[in-house]
């Protein structure tokens, strides 16, 4: 089952207070959810009220202070909204996207290390990662103060949030053959602002297939079949 990067998402840009984002439409139990929370402050007090696991905590102190955190969760009985808490009296922005087709158990990540970088300037660069599975999703999230007008991105644009005070965006493609991704980047229209980037990959769900031996079907007077996750198909 291929990872689907075209599914629903929700974005939010707001003033002070906890970041509350709608659960993406059509979210089903087992869908992988990726969340991004950007705050125009350095305080390391981001937390999840919905059972998400944080895997990026990215501070930029080059030009003022800002922080981007990135989170994941497998959907399970989700309500109407998702909350990321912080106590900063400042601009906040974020997104949540649902991604079907990711491995259903264990860590969803397909590269050994999540790489991220921050800088002051027009271009946000992330060093390459190396995927280990054919069909992995390579994803770059980016965030900055003020509305971003991204261009020259090296991965396909999936989400662009044009908030007046903050931005959280996402770029992604499937990598047909496992291996090094090369460096990835996006460019902003202006050289001011607090910029963040994080690059990671997700492992696809691979359905295991077992061929049933001749002896089994001869003894039971049934034709050969394939067994897919406890379902007999392919008569």
C-alpha positions as CSV (number, residue, x, y, z in Angstrom):
1,X,0.0,0.0,0.0
2,X,1.6,3.3,-1.1
3,X,1.8,6.3,1.2
4,X,-0.8,8.9,0.1
5,X,0.5,12.5,0.4
6,X,-2.6,14.1,-1.1
7,X,-5.0,13.7,1.8
8,X,-6.7,16.3,3.9
9,X,-5.0,18.7,6.3
10,X,-5.8,21.6,8.6
11,X,-3.8,24.8,9.3
12,X,-4.1,27.5,11.9
13,X,-2.4,30.9,12.5
14,X,-3.4,32.8,15.6
15,X,-2.3,35.1,18.5
16,X,-1.4,34.0,22.0
17,X,-2.6,30.8,23.6
18,X,-2.7,27.1,22.9
19,X,-2.7,26.1,19.3
20,X,-6.0,24.3,18.5
21,X,-6.3,22.8,15.0
22,X,-9.2,20.9,13.5
23,X,-8.7,17.2,13.0
24,X,-8.3,16.7,9.2
25,X,-11.5,15.6,7.4
26,X,-12.0,11.9,6.9
27,X,-9.3,10.9,9.4
28,X,-9.6,7.2,10.2
29,X,-8.1,5.2,13.0
30,X,-4.6,4.1,12.0
31,X,-3.9,7.1,9.7
32,X,-0.6,8.7,10.6
33,X,-1.0,12.3,11.7
34,X,1.9,14.8,11.5
35,X,1.6,18.0,13.4
36,X,3.7,21.2,13.3
37,X,3.6,23.9,16.0
38,X,5.5,27.2,15.4
39,X,5.7,29.8,18.2
40,X,7.4,33.2,17.9
41,X,9.2,32.7,21.3
42,X,12.0,30.5,22.6
43,X,10.4,29.0,25.7
44,X,10.7,25.2,25.5
45,X,7.3,24.3,26.9
46,X,5.5,22.9,23.9
47,X,3.3,19.9,24.8
48,X,0.5,17.8,23.3
49,X,-2.9,17.4,24.8
50,X,-3.8,14.6,22.3
51,X,-1.2,11.9,22.7
52,X,1.2,13.1,20.0
53,X,4.9,12.3,20.3
54,X,7.4,15.1,19.6
55,X,10.3,14.3,17.3
56,X,11.6,17.7,16.4
57,X,12.3,20.6,18.8
58,X,13.9,23.3,16.7
59,X,15.1,26.6,18.3
60,X,16.2,29.6,16.3
61,X,18.1,32.3,18.2
62,X,19.8,33.9,15.2
63,X,17.3,36.6,14.7
64,X,15.2,37.0,17.8
65,X,13.7,33.8,19.1
66,X,11.3,31.3,17.7
67,X,10.7,27.5,18.1
68,X,9.2,24.9,15.8
69,X,8.1,21.5,17.1
70,X,7.0,18.6,15.0
71,X,4.8,15.7,16.2
72,X,3.4,12.3,15.1
73,X,0.5,10.1,16.2
74,X,-1.5,7.2,14.8
75,X,-5.1,8.4,14.8
76,X,-7.3,6.6,17.3
77,X,-10.8,7.8,18.2
78,X,-9.9,11.4,17.4
79,X,-12.3,14.2,18.4
80,X,-13.0,17.4,16.5
81,X,-9.7,19.3,17.4
82,X,-6.0,18.7,18.2
83,X,-4.3,20.9,20.8
84,X,-0.6,21.8,21.2
85,X,0.0,23.7,24.4
86,X,2.5,26.5,25.2
87,X,2.3,29.5,27.5
88,X,3.9,32.2,25.3
89,X,2.1,35.5,24.7
90,X,2.9,35.6,21.0
91,X,2.1,34.5,17.4
92,X,1.5,30.8,16.9
93,X,1.0,28.8,13.7
94,X,0.7,25.2,12.9
95,X,-0.7,22.4,10.7
96,X,-1.9,18.8,10.9
97,X,-2.0,16.4,8.0
98,X,-3.3,12.9,7.8
99,X,-1.1,10.4,5.8
100,X,-2.5,6.9,5.0
101,X,-0.3,4.1,3.9
102,X,2.4,4.5,6.6
103,X,3.6,1.4,8.5
104,X,1.0,0.5,11.1
105,X,3.2,-0.4,14.1
106,X,6.4,0.8,15.7
107,X,8.3,3.8,14.6
108,X,6.9,5.3,11.4
109,X,10.3,6.8,10.4
110,X,12.4,5.4,7.6
111,X,15.7,7.2,8.2
112,X,18.1,6.9,11.1
113,X,18.1,10.6,12.1
114,X,15.7,13.6,11.6
115,X,17.8,16.4,10.3
116,X,16.9,20.1,10.7
117,X,18.4,23.5,10.4
118,X,17.5,27.1,11.1
119,X,19.0,30.3,9.8
120,X,18.3,33.9,9.0
121,X,18.0,34.5,5.3
122,X,15.9,33.5,2.3
123,X,16.7,29.8,2.0
124,X,16.1,27.1,4.5
125,X,18.4,24.1,3.9
126,X,18.2,20.6,5.3
127,X,21.0,18.1,5.0
128,X,20.2,14.9,3.2
129,X,18.8,11.8,4.8
130,X,19.0,8.2,3.6
131,X,15.8,6.2,3.3
132,X,15.9,2.4,3.9
133,X,12.7,1.3,2.2
134,X,11.5,1.6,-1.4
135,X,8.5,3.9,-1.6
136,X,9.3,6.0,1.5
137,X,7.8,9.4,1.9
138,X,10.4,12.2,2.1
139,X,8.9,15.2,4.0
140,X,10.2,18.7,4.7
141,X,8.3,21.0,7.0
142,X,9.2,24.7,7.2
143,X,8.0,27.5,9.4
144,X,8.8,31.2,9.8
145,X,7.4,34.5,11.2
146,X,5.1,36.3,8.9
147,X,3.5,34.9,5.7
148,X,5.9,32.8,3.7
149,X,6.0,33.1,-0.1
150,X,8.0,30.0,-0.8
151,X,9.7,29.3,-4.2
152,X,12.3,26.9,-5.6
153,X,11.3,24.1,-3.2
154,X,13.1,20.8,-4.0
155,X,10.1,18.7,-2.9
156,X,6.5,19.1,-4.1
157,X,4.5,21.8,-2.3
158,X,1.7,20.2,-0.3
159,X,0.7,22.8,2.3
160,X,1.4,26.5,2.2
161,X,0.0,28.5,5.1
162,X,-0.2,32.2,4.4
163,X,-0.8,33.6,7.9
164,X,-0.2,37.2,8.6
165,X,2.0,36.6,11.6
166,X,3.3,33.0,11.2
167,X,3.6,30.2,8.7
168,X,3.8,26.4,8.9
169,X,4.2,24.6,5.5
170,X,4.9,21.1,4.2
171,X,6.7,19.7,1.1
172,X,6.8,16.0,0.3
173,X,7.4,13.3,-2.4
174,X,7.6,9.6,-2.5
175,X,11.1,8.1,-3.1
176,X,10.6,5.1,-5.3
177,X,14.0,3.5,-4.5
178,X,15.7,3.6,-1.1
179,X,18.8,5.7,-0.7
180,X,20.2,9.2,-0.1
181,X,17.7,12.0,-0.8
182,X,20.2,14.8,-1.4
183,X,19.9,18.1,0.5
184,X,16.4,19.7,0.4
185,X,15.5,23.3,0.7
186,X,12.9,26.0,0.2
187,X,13.4,29.7,-0.5
188,X,11.5,32.7,0.9
189,X,10.8,35.9,-1.0
190,X,12.4,38.0,1.7
191,X,15.6,37.6,3.8
192,X,14.1,38.6,7.1
193,X,12.3,36.5,9.6
194,X,12.9,33.4,11.8
195,X,13.2,30.4,9.6
196,X,12.9,26.7,10.5
197,X,13.2,23.5,8.5
198,X,13.1,19.8,9.3
199,X,13.5,16.8,6.9
200,X,12.4,13.3,7.7
201,X,11.0,10.2,6.0
202,X,8.1,7.8,6.6
203,X,8.1,4.0,6.0
204,X,5.3,2.6,3.8
205,X,3.0,-0.2,4.9
206,X,4.1,-3.3,3.1
207,X,1.4,-6.1,3.1
208,X,3.1,-9.4,3.6
209,X,2.0,-12.1,1.2
210,X,2.4,-15.9,1.8
211,X,1.7,-18.5,-0.9
212,X,-0.2,-21.5,0.4
213,X,1.4,-24.8,-0.6
214,X,-0.1,-27.4,-3.0
215,X,-0.7,-29.9,-0.2
216,X,-2.9,-27.5,1.7
217,X,-5.4,-26.9,-1.2
218,X,-5.3,-30.5,-2.4
219,X,-6.2,-31.8,1.1
220,X,-9.0,-29.3,1.5
221,X,-10.2,-29.3,-2.2
222,X,-9.6,-25.6,-2.5
223,X,-7.6,-23.8,-5.2
224,X,-4.3,-22.0,-4.4
225,X,-4.7,-18.7,-2.6
226,X,-2.7,-15.8,-1.2
227,X,-3.0,-14.9,2.5
228,X,-3.1,-11.2,3.1
229,X,-3.0,-10.2,6.8
230,X,-5.4,-13.1,7.8
231,X,-7.6,-12.6,4.8
232,X,-7.6,-15.3,2.1
233,X,-7.9,-13.7,-1.4
234,X,-6.9,-14.4,-4.9
235,X,-9.0,-17.5,-5.7
